[in-house]
Structure formats: structure tokens, C-alpha cells
């Protein structure tokens, strides 16, 4: 197990470029959610 951290990325699948909130534990992806603070998609 590693440290748990949150990183923010943009989804490249369409022109909406939704913001994503990714929760990582070490190198493992634990959760993907919409980023509620994203100025364009609002989660």
C-alpha cells in the first residue's frame, strides 16, 4: 500500500473536456469522479 492522494485531469474523449478527480493509492487507481470545481463541466 502507498499514500492516498487526489489528482485532477481532463477527459480527452470529446470536445466537452470534462474535469476528473482521480483518487490514487500508491500507483493504483481507486476512484474516478467528476471534478465539481471544474469551471466548464462542474463535475
mmCIF entry with sequence, helices, sheets and N, C-alpha, C, O atoms, coordinates in Angstrom:
data_MODEL
# 
_entry.id   MODEL 
# 
_entity.id                         1 
_entity.type                       polymer 
_entity.pdbx_number_of_molecules   1 
# 
_entity_poly.entity_id                      1 
_entity_poly.type                           'polypeptide(L)' 
_entity_poly.nstd_linkage                   no 
_entity_poly.nstd_monomer                   no 
_entity_poly.pdbx_seq_one_letter_code       
;(UNK)(UNK)(UNK)(UNK)(UNK)(UNK)(UNK)(UNK)(UNK)(UNK)(UNK)(UNK)(UNK)(UNK)(UNK)(UNK)
(UNK)(UNK)(UNK)(UNK)(UNK)(UNK)(UNK)(UNK)(UNK)(UNK)(UNK)(UNK)(UNK)(UNK)(UNK)(UNK)
(UNK)(UNK)(UNK)(UNK)(UNK)(UNK)(UNK)(UNK)(UNK)(UNK)(UNK)
;
_entity_poly.pdbx_seq_one_letter_code_can   XXXXXXXXXXXXXXXXXXXXXXXXXXXXXXXXXXXXXXXXXXX 
_entity_poly.pdbx_strand_id                 A 
# 
loop_
_entity_poly_seq.entity_id 
_entity_poly_seq.num 
_entity_poly_seq.mon_id 
_entity_poly_seq.hetero 
1 1  UNK n 
1 2  UNK n 
1 3  UNK n 
1 4  UNK n 
1 5  UNK n 
1 6  UNK n 
1 7  UNK n 
1 8  UNK n 
1 9  UNK n 
1 10 UNK n 
1 11 UNK n 
1 12 UNK n 
1 13 UNK n 
1 14 UNK n 
1 15 UNK n 
1 16 UNK n 
1 17 UNK n 
1 18 UNK n 
1 19 UNK n 
1 20 UNK n 
1 21 UNK n 
1 22 UNK n 
1 23 UNK n 
1 24 UNK n 
1 25 UNK n 
1 26 UNK n 
1 27 UNK n 
1 28 UNK n 
1 29 UNK n 
1 30 UNK n 
1 31 UNK n 
1 32 UNK n 
1 33 UNK n 
1 34 UNK n 
1 35 UNK n 
1 36 UNK n 
1 37 UNK n 
1 38 UNK n 
1 39 UNK n 
1 40 UNK n 
1 41 UNK n 
1 42 UNK n 
1 43 UNK n 
# 
_struct_asym.id          A 
_struct_asym.entity_id   1 
# 
_struct_sheet.id               AA1 
_struct_sheet.type             ? 
_struct_sheet.number_strands   3 
_struct_sheet.details          ? 
# 
loop_
_struct_sheet_order.sheet_id 
_struct_sheet_order.range_id_1 
_struct_sheet_order.range_id_2 
_struct_sheet_order.offset 
_struct_sheet_order.sense 
AA1 1 2 ? anti-parallel 
AA1 2 3 ? anti-parallel 
# 
loop_
_struct_sheet_range.sheet_id 
_struct_sheet_range.id 
_struct_sheet_range.beg_label_comp_id 
_struct_sheet_range.beg_label_asym_id 
_struct_sheet_range.beg_label_seq_id 
_struct_sheet_range.pdbx_beg_PDB_ins_code 
_struct_sheet_range.end_label_comp_id 
_struct_sheet_range.end_label_asym_id 
_struct_sheet_range.end_label_seq_id 
_struct_sheet_range.pdbx_end_PDB_ins_code 
_struct_sheet_range.beg_auth_comp_id 
_struct_sheet_range.beg_auth_asym_id 
_struct_sheet_range.beg_auth_seq_id 
_struct_sheet_range.end_auth_comp_id 
_struct_sheet_range.end_auth_asym_id 
_struct_sheet_range.end_auth_seq_id 
AA1 1 UNK A 4  ? UNK A 10 ? UNK A 4  UNK A 10 
AA1 2 UNK A 19 ? UNK A 25 ? UNK A 19 UNK A 25 
AA1 3 UNK A 28 ? UNK A 34 ? UNK A 28 UNK A 34 
# 
loop_
_atom_site.group_PDB 
_atom_site.id 
_atom_site.type_symbol 
_atom_site.label_atom_id 
_atom_site.label_alt_id 
_atom_site.label_comp_id 
_atom_site.label_asym_id 
_atom_site.label_entity_id 
_atom_site.label_seq_id 
_atom_site.pdbx_PDB_ins_code 
_atom_site.Cartn_x 
_atom_site.Cartn_y 
_atom_site.Cartn_z 
_atom_site.occupancy 
_atom_site.B_iso_or_equiv 
_atom_site.pdbx_formal_charge 
_atom_site.auth_seq_id 
_atom_site.auth_comp_id 
_atom_site.auth_asym_id 
_atom_site.auth_atom_id 
_atom_site.pdbx_PDB_model_num 
ATOM 1   N N  . UNK A 1 1  ? 0.837   -1.196 0.000   1.00 0.00 ? 1  UNK A N  1 
ATOM 2   C CA . UNK A 1 1  ? 0.000   0.000  0.000   1.00 0.00 ? 1  UNK A CA 1 
ATOM 3   C C  . UNK A 1 1  ? 0.871   1.244  0.000   1.00 0.00 ? 1  UNK A C  1 
ATOM 4   O O  . UNK A 1 1  ? 1.991   1.252  0.511   1.00 0.00 ? 1  UNK A O  1 
ATOM 5   N N  . UNK A 1 2  ? 0.323   2.284  -0.584  1.00 0.00 ? 2  UNK A N  1 
ATOM 6   C CA . UNK A 1 2  ? 1.042   3.548  -0.624  1.00 0.00 ? 2  UNK A CA 1 
ATOM 7   C C  . UNK A 1 2  ? 0.176   4.662  -0.081  1.00 0.00 ? 2  UNK A C  1 
ATOM 8   O O  . UNK A 1 2  ? -0.894  4.434  0.483   1.00 0.00 ? 2  UNK A O  1 
ATOM 9   N N  . UNK A 1 3  ? 0.661   5.850  -0.263  1.00 0.00 ? 3  UNK A N  1 
ATOM 10  C CA . UNK A 1 3  ? -0.097  7.013  0.190   1.00 0.00 ? 3  UNK A CA 1 
ATOM 11  C C  . UNK A 1 3  ? -1.314  7.238  -0.707  1.00 0.00 ? 3  UNK A C  1 
ATOM 12  O O  . UNK A 1 3  ? -1.276  6.951  -1.904  1.00 0.00 ? 3  UNK A O  1 
ATOM 13  N N  . UNK A 1 4  ? -2.386  7.751  -0.120  1.00 0.00 ? 4  UNK A N  1 
ATOM 14  C CA . UNK A 1 4  ? -3.606  8.064  -0.872  1.00 0.00 ? 4  UNK A CA 1 
ATOM 15  C C  . UNK A 1 4  ? -3.548  9.539  -1.243  1.00 0.00 ? 4  UNK A C  1 
ATOM 16  O O  . UNK A 1 4  ? -3.311  10.400 -0.395  1.00 0.00 ? 4  UNK A O  1 
ATOM 17  N N  . UNK A 1 5  ? -3.771  9.817  -2.529  1.00 0.00 ? 5  UNK A N  1 
ATOM 18  C CA . UNK A 1 5  ? -3.735  11.207 -2.982  1.00 0.00 ? 5  UNK A CA 1 
ATOM 19  C C  . UNK A 1 5  ? -4.769  11.415 -4.076  1.00 0.00 ? 5  UNK A C  1 
ATOM 20  O O  . UNK A 1 5  ? -5.226  10.460 -4.704  1.00 0.00 ? 5  UNK A O  1 
ATOM 21  N N  . UNK A 1 6  ? -5.128  12.657 -4.294  1.00 0.00 ? 6  UNK A N  1 
ATOM 22  C CA . UNK A 1 6  ? -6.087  13.031 -5.328  1.00 0.00 ? 6  UNK A CA 1 
ATOM 23  C C  . UNK A 1 6  ? -5.367  13.858 -6.374  1.00 0.00 ? 6  UNK A C  1 
ATOM 24  O O  . UNK A 1 6  ? -4.630  14.789 -6.053  1.00 0.00 ? 6  UNK A O  1 
ATOM 25  N N  . UNK A 1 7  ? -5.591  13.503 -7.639  1.00 0.00 ? 7  UNK A N  1 
ATOM 26  C CA . UNK A 1 7  ? -5.031  14.269 -8.751  1.00 0.00 ? 7  UNK A CA 1 
ATOM 27  C C  . UNK A 1 7  ? -6.173  14.671 -9.674  1.00 0.00 ? 7  UNK A C  1 
ATOM 28  O O  . UNK A 1 7  ? -7.221  14.026 -9.693  1.00 0.00 ? 7  UNK A O  1 
ATOM 29  N N  . UNK A 1 8  ? -5.970  15.720 -10.423 1.00 0.00 ? 8  UNK A N  1 
ATOM 30  C CA . UNK A 1 8  ? -7.009  16.249 -11.306 1.00 0.00 ? 8  UNK A CA 1 
ATOM 31  C C  . UNK A 1 8  ? -6.520  16.207 -12.744 1.00 0.00 ? 8  UNK A C  1 
ATOM 32  O O  . UNK A 1 8  ? -5.400  16.614 -13.051 1.00 0.00 ? 8  UNK A O  1 
ATOM 33  N N  . UNK A 1 9  ? -7.384  15.706 -13.615 1.00 0.00 ? 9  UNK A N  1 
ATOM 34  C CA . UNK A 1 9  ? -7.063  15.575 -15.036 1.00 0.00 ? 9  UNK A CA 1 
ATOM 35  C C  . UNK A 1 9  ? -8.271  15.986 -15.862 1.00 0.00 ? 9  UNK A C  1 
ATOM 36  O O  . UNK A 1 9  ? -9.351  16.234 -15.326 1.00 0.00 ? 9  UNK A O  1 
ATOM 37  N N  . UNK A 1 10 ? -8.075  16.054 -17.169 1.00 0.00 ? 10 UNK A N  1 
ATOM 38  C CA . UNK A 1 10 ? -9.144  16.371 -18.105 1.00 0.00 ? 10 UNK A CA 1 
ATOM 39  C C  . UNK A 1 10 ? -9.399  15.162 -18.987 1.00 0.00 ? 10 UNK A C  1 
ATOM 40  O O  . UNK A 1 10 ? -8.459  14.543 -19.485 1.00 0.00 ? 10 UNK A O  1 
ATOM 41  N N  . UNK A 1 11 ? -10.657 14.823 -19.181 1.00 0.00 ? 11 UNK A N  1 
ATOM 42  C CA . UNK A 1 11 ? -11.034 13.711 -20.049 1.00 0.00 ? 11 UNK A CA 1 
ATOM 43  C C  . UNK A 1 11 ? -10.871 14.140 -21.510 1.00 0.00 ? 11 UNK A C  1 
ATOM 44  O O  . UNK A 1 11 ? -11.396 15.183 -21.901 1.00 0.00 ? 11 UNK A O  1 
ATOM 45  N N  . UNK A 1 12 ? -10.153 13.358 -22.323 1.00 0.00 ? 12 UNK A N  1 
ATOM 46  C CA . UNK A 1 12 ? -9.909  13.733 -23.715 1.00 0.00 ? 12 UNK A CA 1 
ATOM 47  C C  . UNK A 1 12 ? -10.885 13.107 -24.720 1.00 0.00 ? 12 UNK A C  1 
ATOM 48  O O  . UNK A 1 12 ? -10.666 13.220 -25.926 1.00 0.00 ? 12 UNK A O  1 
ATOM 49  N N  . UNK A 1 13 ? -11.945 12.456 -24.257 1.00 0.00 ? 13 UNK A N  1 
ATOM 50  C CA . UNK A 1 13 ? -12.782 11.664 -25.160 1.00 0.00 ? 13 UNK A CA 1 
ATOM 51  C C  . UNK A 1 13 ? -13.717 12.469 -26.052 1.00 0.00 ? 13 UNK A C  1 
ATOM 52  O O  . UNK A 1 13 ? -14.166 11.953 -27.075 1.00 0.00 ? 13 UNK A O  1 
ATOM 53  N N  . UNK A 1 14 ? -14.023 13.706 -25.705 1.00 0.00 ? 14 UNK A N  1 
ATOM 54  C CA . UNK A 1 14 ? -14.877 14.519 -26.572 1.00 0.00 ? 14 UNK A CA 1 
ATOM 55  C C  . UNK A 1 14 ? -14.536 15.993 -26.379 1.00 0.00 ? 14 UNK A C  1 
ATOM 56  O O  . UNK A 1 14 ? -13.628 16.333 -25.620 1.00 0.00 ? 14 UNK A O  1 
ATOM 57  N N  . UNK A 1 15 ? -15.261 16.854 -27.064 1.00 0.00 ? 15 UNK A N  1 
ATOM 58  C CA . UNK A 1 15 ? -14.973 18.290 -27.002 1.00 0.00 ? 15 UNK A CA 1 
ATOM 59  C C  . UNK A 1 15 ? -15.386 18.943 -25.680 1.00 0.00 ? 15 UNK A C  1 
ATOM 60  O O  . UNK A 1 15 ? -15.038 20.099 -25.440 1.00 0.00 ? 15 UNK A O  1 
ATOM 61  N N  . UNK A 1 16 ? -16.111 18.239 -24.825 1.00 0.00 ? 16 UNK A N  1 
ATOM 62  C CA . UNK A 1 16 ? -16.538 18.811 -23.545 1.00 0.00 ? 16 UNK A CA 1 
ATOM 63  C C  . UNK A 1 16 ? -15.383 18.950 -22.557 1.00 0.00 ? 16 UNK A C  1 
ATOM 64  O O  . UNK A 1 16 ? -15.453 19.785 -21.655 1.00 0.00 ? 16 UNK A O  1 
ATOM 65  N N  . UNK A 1 17 ? -14.340 18.165 -22.701 1.00 0.00 ? 17 UNK A N  1 
ATOM 66  C CA . UNK A 1 17 ? -13.154 18.162 -21.827 1.00 0.00 ? 17 UNK A CA 1 
ATOM 67  C C  . UNK A 1 17 ? -13.530 18.261 -20.345 1.00 0.00 ? 17 UNK A C  1 
ATOM 68  O O  . UNK A 1 17 ? -13.096 19.172 -19.640 1.00 0.00 ? 17 UNK A O  1 
ATOM 69  N N  . UNK A 1 18 ? -14.329 17.325 -19.899 1.00 0.00 ? 18 UNK A N  1 
ATOM 70  C CA . UNK A 1 18 ? -14.774 17.296 -18.501 1.00 0.00 ? 18 UNK A CA 1 
ATOM 71  C C  . UNK A 1 18 ? -13.594 17.149 -17.549 1.00 0.00 ? 18 UNK A C  1 
ATOM 72  O O  . UNK A 1 18 ? -12.615 16.466 -17.849 1.00 0.00 ? 18 UNK A O  1 
ATOM 73  N N  . UNK A 1 19 ? -13.705 17.804 -16.395 1.00 0.00 ? 19 UNK A N  1 
ATOM 74  C CA . UNK A 1 19 ? -12.694 17.674 -15.361 1.00 0.00 ? 19 UNK A CA 1 
ATOM 75  C C  . UNK A 1 19 ? -12.912 16.397 -14.576 1.00 0.00 ? 19 UNK A C  1 
ATOM 76  O O  . UNK A 1 19 ? -14.050 16.041 -14.269 1.00 0.00 ? 19 UNK A O  1 
ATOM 77  N N  . UNK A 1 20 ? -11.824 15.701 -14.247 1.00 0.00 ? 20 UNK A N  1 
ATOM 78  C CA . UNK A 1 20 ? -11.884 14.453 -13.499 1.00 0.00 ? 20 UNK A CA 1 
ATOM 79  C C  . UNK A 1 20 ? -11.092 14.572 -12.209 1.00 0.00 ? 20 UNK A C  1 
ATOM 80  O O  . UNK A 1 20 ? -10.042 15.213 -12.163 1.00 0.00 ? 20 UNK A O  1 
ATOM 81  N N  . UNK A 1 21 ? -11.614 13.944 -11.161 1.00 0.00 ? 21 UNK A N  1 
ATOM 82  C CA . UNK A 1 21 ? -10.925 13.841 -9.883  1.00 0.00 ? 21 UNK A CA 1 
ATOM 83  C C  . UNK A 1 21 ? -10.563 12.374 -9.697  1.00 0.00 ? 21 UNK A C  1 
ATOM 84  O O  . UNK A 1 21 ? -11.449 11.526 -9.586  1.00 0.00 ? 21 UNK A O  1 
ATOM 85  N N  . UNK A 1 22 ? -9.274  12.069 -9.661  1.00 0.00 ? 22 UNK A N  1 
ATOM 86  C CA . UNK A 1 22 ? -8.796  10.699 -9.554  1.00 0.00 ? 22 UNK A CA 1 
ATOM 87  C C  . UNK A 1 22 ? -8.201  10.476 -8.174  1.00 0.00 ? 22 UNK A C  1 
ATOM 88  O O  . UNK A 1 22 ? -7.387  11.275 -7.711  1.00 0.00 ? 22 UNK A O  1 
ATOM 89  N N  . UNK A 1 23 ? -8.602  9.394  -7.513  1.00 0.00 ? 23 UNK A N  1 
ATOM 90  C CA . UNK A 1 23 ? -8.024  9.027  -6.228  1.00 0.00 ? 23 UNK A CA 1 
ATOM 91  C C  . UNK A 1 23 ? -7.077  7.859  -6.455  1.00 0.00 ? 23 UNK A C  1 
ATOM 92  O O  . UNK A 1 23 ? -7.468  6.816  -6.980  1.00 0.00 ? 23 UNK A O  1 
ATOM 93  N N  . UNK A 1 24 ? -5.821  8.051  -6.051  1.00 0.00 ? 24 UNK A N  1 
ATOM 94  C CA . UNK A 1 24 ? -4.786  7.044  -6.229  1.00 0.00 ? 24 UNK A CA 1 
ATOM 95  C C  . UNK A 1 24 ? -4.296  6.569  -4.876  1.00 0.00 ? 24 UNK A C  1 
ATOM 96  O O  . UNK A 1 24 ? -4.177  7.349  -3.932  1.00 0.00 ? 24 UNK A O  1 
ATOM 97  N N  . UNK A 1 25 ? -4.012  5.269  -4.796  1.00 0.00 ? 25 UNK A N  1 
ATOM 98  C CA . UNK A 1 25 ? -3.346  4.718  -3.613  1.00 0.00 ? 25 UNK A CA 1 
ATOM 99  C C  . UNK A 1 25 ? -2.062  4.088  -4.112  1.00 0.00 ? 25 UNK A C  1 
ATOM 100 O O  . UNK A 1 25 ? -2.073  3.028  -4.737  1.00 0.00 ? 25 UNK A O  1 
ATOM 101 N N  . UNK A 1 26 ? -0.958  4.754  -3.828  1.00 0.00 ? 26 UNK A N  1 
ATOM 102 C CA . UNK A 1 26 ? 0.301   4.336  -4.437  1.00 0.00 ? 26 UNK A CA 1 
ATOM 103 C C  . UNK A 1 26 ? 0.191   4.550  -5.934  1.00 0.00 ? 26 UNK A C  1 
ATOM 104 O O  . UNK A 1 26 ? -0.033  5.670  -6.393  1.00 0.00 ? 26 UNK A O  1 
ATOM 105 N N  . UNK A 1 27 ? 0.349   3.464  -6.706  1.00 0.00 ? 27 UNK A N  1 
ATOM 106 C CA . UNK A 1 27 ? 0.215   3.544  -8.166  1.00 0.00 ? 27 UNK A CA 1 
ATOM 107 C C  . UNK A 1 27 ? -1.136  3.030  -8.647  1.00 0.00 ? 27 UNK A C  1 
ATOM 108 O O  . UNK A 1 27 ? -1.382  2.990  -9.852  1.00 0.00 ? 27 UNK A O  1 
ATOM 109 N N  . UNK A 1 28 ? -2.015  2.637  -7.730  1.00 0.00 ? 28 UNK A N  1 
ATOM 110 C CA . UNK A 1 28 ? -3.315  2.062  -8.087  1.00 0.00 ? 28 UNK A CA 1 
ATOM 111 C C  . UNK A 1 28 ? -4.408  3.127  -8.136  1.00 0.00 ? 28 UNK A C  1 
ATOM 112 O O  . UNK A 1 28 ? -4.512  3.970  -7.246  1.00 0.00 ? 28 UNK A O  1 
ATOM 113 N N  . UNK A 1 29 ? -5.218  3.074  -9.189  1.00 0.00 ? 29 UNK A N  1 
ATOM 114 C CA . UNK A 1 29 ? -6.368  3.962  -9.325  1.00 0.00 ? 29 UNK A CA 1 
ATOM 115 C C  . UNK A 1 29 ? -7.519  3.391  -8.509  1.00 0.00 ? 29 UNK A C  1 
ATOM 116 O O  . UNK A 1 29 ? -7.957  2.268  -8.756  1.00 0.00 ? 29 UNK A O  1 
ATOM 117 N N  . UNK A 1 30 ? -8.012  4.154  -7.538  1.00 0.00 ? 30 UNK A N  1 
ATOM 118 C CA . UNK A 1 30 ? -9.059  3.677  -6.638  1.00 0.00 ? 30 UNK A CA 1 
ATOM 119 C C  . UNK A 1 30 ? -10.439 4.219  -7.003  1.00 0.00 ? 30 UNK A C  1 
ATOM 120 O O  . UNK A 1 30 ? -11.443 3.534  -6.810  1.00 0.00 ? 30 UNK A O  1 
ATOM 121 N N  . UNK A 1 31 ? -10.494 5.458  -7.536  1.00 0.00 ? 31 UNK A N  1 
ATOM 122 C CA . UNK A 1 31 ? -11.793 6.067  -7.826  1.00 0.00 ? 31 UNK A CA 1 
ATOM 123 C C  . UNK A 1 31 ? -11.641 7.155  -8.889  1.00 0.00 ? 31 UNK A C  1 
ATOM 124 O O  . UNK A 1 31 ? -10.643 7.874  -8.933  1.00 0.00 ? 31 UNK A O  1 
ATOM 125 N N  . UNK A 1 32 ? -12.653 7.253  -9.738  1.00 0.00 ? 32 UNK A N  1 
ATOM 126 C CA . UNK A 1 32 ? -12.736 8.323  -10.736 1.00 0.00 ? 32 UNK A CA 1 
ATOM 127 C C  . UNK A 1 32 ? -14.077 9.011  -10.542 1.00 0.00 ? 32 UNK A C  1 
ATOM 128 O O  . UNK A 1 32 ? -15.123 8.361  -10.542 1.00 0.00 ? 32 UNK A O  1 
ATOM 129 N N  . UNK A 1 33 ? -14.044 10.324 -10.378 1.00 0.00 ? 33 UNK A N  1 
ATOM 130 C CA . UNK A 1 33 ? -15.274 11.110 -10.218 1.00 0.00 ? 33 UNK A CA 1 
ATOM 131 C C  . UNK A 1 33 ? -15.163 12.373 -11.043 1.00 0.00 ? 33 UNK A C  1 
ATOM 132 O O  . UNK A 1 33 ? -14.069 12.797 -11.417 1.00 0.00 ? 33 UNK A O  1 
ATOM 133 N N  . UNK A 1 34 ? -16.309 12.968 -11.320 1.00 0.00 ? 34 UNK A N  1 
ATOM 134 C CA . UNK A 1 34 ? -16.309 14.275 -11.954 1.00 0.00 ? 34 UNK A CA 1 
ATOM 135 C C  . UNK A 1 34 ? -15.806 15.317 -10.970 1.00 0.00 ? 34 UNK A C  1 
ATOM 136 O O  . UNK A 1 34 ? -16.121 15.253 -9.781  1.00 0.00 ? 34 UNK A O  1 
ATOM 137 N N  . UNK A 1 35 ? -15.033 16.268 -11.450 1.00 0.00 ? 35 UNK A N  1 
ATOM 138 C CA . UNK A 1 35 ? -14.489 17.339 -10.613 1.00 0.00 ? 35 UNK A CA 1 
ATOM 139 C C  . UNK A 1 35 ? -15.529 18.444 -10.468 1.00 0.00 ? 35 UNK A C  1 
ATOM 140 O O  . UNK A 1 35 ? -15.780 19.184 -11.419 1.00 0.00 ? 35 UNK A O  1 
ATOM 141 N N  . UNK A 1 36 ? -16.132 18.563 -9.301  1.00 0.00 ? 36 UNK A N  1 
ATOM 142 C CA . UNK A 1 36 ? -17.173 19.569 -9.056  1.00 0.00 ? 36 UNK A CA 1 
ATOM 143 C C  . UNK A 1 36 ? -16.650 20.995 -9.162  1.00 0.00 ? 36 UNK A C  1 
ATOM 144 O O  . UNK A 1 36 ? -17.429 21.922 -9.380  1.00 0.00 ? 36 UNK A O  1 
ATOM 145 N N  . UNK A 1 37 ? -15.348 21.181 -9.012  1.00 0.00 ? 37 UNK A N  1 
ATOM 146 C CA . UNK A 1 37 ? -14.746 22.513 -9.092  1.00 0.00 ? 37 UNK A CA 1 
ATOM 147 C C  . UNK A 1 37 ? -14.322 22.882 -10.514 1.00 0.00 ? 37 UNK A C  1 
ATOM 148 O O  . UNK A 1 37 ? -13.844 23.994 -10.741 1.00 0.00 ? 37 UNK A O  1 
ATOM 149 N N  . UNK A 1 38 ? -14.489 21.980 -11.463 1.00 0.00 ? 38 UNK A N  1 
ATOM 150 C CA . UNK A 1 38 ? -14.112 22.262 -12.846 1.00 0.00 ? 38 UNK A CA 1 
ATOM 151 C C  . UNK A 1 38 ? -14.978 23.395 -13.393 1.00 0.00 ? 38 UNK A C  1 
ATOM 152 O O  . UNK A 1 38 ? -16.204 23.345 -13.293 1.00 0.00 ? 38 UNK A O  1 
ATOM 153 N N  . UNK A 1 39 ? -14.347 24.407 -13.966 1.00 0.00 ? 39 UNK A N  1 
ATOM 154 C CA . UNK A 1 39 ? -15.083 25.599 -14.409 1.00 0.00 ? 39 UNK A CA 1 
ATOM 155 C C  . UNK A 1 39 ? -15.976 25.350 -15.620 1.00 0.00 ? 39 UNK A C  1 
ATOM 156 O O  . UNK A 1 39 ? -16.905 26.120 -15.863 1.00 0.00 ? 39 UNK A O  1 
ATOM 157 N N  . UNK A 1 40 ? -15.717 24.297 -16.379 1.00 0.00 ? 40 UNK A N  1 
ATOM 158 C CA . UNK A 1 40 ? -16.522 24.012 -17.565 1.00 0.00 ? 40 UNK A CA 1 
ATOM 159 C C  . UNK A 1 40 ? -17.598 22.963 -17.310 1.00 0.00 ? 40 UNK A C  1 
ATOM 160 O O  . UNK A 1 40 ? -18.765 23.178 -17.639 1.00 0.00 ? 40 UNK A O  1 
ATOM 161 N N  . UNK A 1 41 ? -17.213 21.824 -16.723 1.00 0.00 ? 41 UNK A N  1 
ATOM 162 C CA . UNK A 1 41 ? -18.169 20.712 -16.591 1.00 0.00 ? 41 UNK A CA 1 
ATOM 163 C C  . UNK A 1 41 ? -18.865 20.659 -15.234 1.00 0.00 ? 41 UNK A C  1 
ATOM 164 O O  . UNK A 1 41 ? -19.931 20.053 -15.120 1.00 0.00 ? 41 UNK A O  1 
ATOM 165 N N  . UNK A 1 42 ? -18.290 21.277 -14.205 1.00 0.00 ? 42 UNK A N  1 
ATOM 166 C CA . UNK A 1 42 ? -18.860 21.280 -12.846 1.00 0.00 ? 42 UNK A CA 1 
ATOM 167 C C  . UNK A 1 42 ? -19.167 19.874 -12.341 1.00 0.00 ? 42 UNK A C  1 
ATOM 168 O O  . UNK A 1 42 ? -20.147 19.665 -11.627 1.00 0.00 ? 42 UNK A O  1 
ATOM 169 N N  . UNK A 1 43 ? -18.344 18.935 -12.708 1.00 0.00 ? 43 UNK A N  1 
ATOM 170 C CA . UNK A 1 43 ? -18.465 17.561 -12.209 1.00 0.00 ? 43 UNK A CA 1 
ATOM 171 C C  . UNK A 1 43 ? -19.395 16.734 -13.000 1.00 0.00 ? 43 UNK A C  1 
ATOM 172 O O  . UNK A 1 43 ? -19.592 15.558 -12.692 1.00 0.00 ? 43 UNK A O  1 
# 
